[in-house]
Amino acid sequence: MPQPPVQGAPGLPGAPMQQDQMQQLQGNLQLAPVDVKQLDGLSGEERKTFVGNSIYASIQRAFGDKAAPVITGMLLDE
């Protein structure tokens, strides 16, 4: 049975993405190592900014310039 589309195709936030496309992109998403000890001294917006700065470049490489800010923002809002 086919998988339902997943929201958020690269470059087109909200556009349907097939499950196999999502799995392919996930394989391309390589996050840089982050020293999470730095998070201990941060809270609120400082913490959110640190996390956003840590993941943005990887998301941009995997999903492109248009989708990177949207995806990063969605992840930080949760």
SULQUIDA-V12593 format. One line per field, one symbol per residue. phi: phi as a letter, one per 30 degrees, with the letter a starting at -180 (. if undefined). burial: + if it has 9 or more other ideal C-beta (glycine too) atoms within 8 Angstrom, else -. A space follows every 10 residues. Layout:
phi: ???
burial: ???
This chain:
phi: .ddddcdjde ibejddbded dddddddddc dddbddddde ccbhdddddd deddcedddd ddcjdddedd dddddddd
burial: -----+-+++ --+---+++- ++--+---+- -------++- -+----++-+ ++-+++-+++ +++---++-+ +++-++--
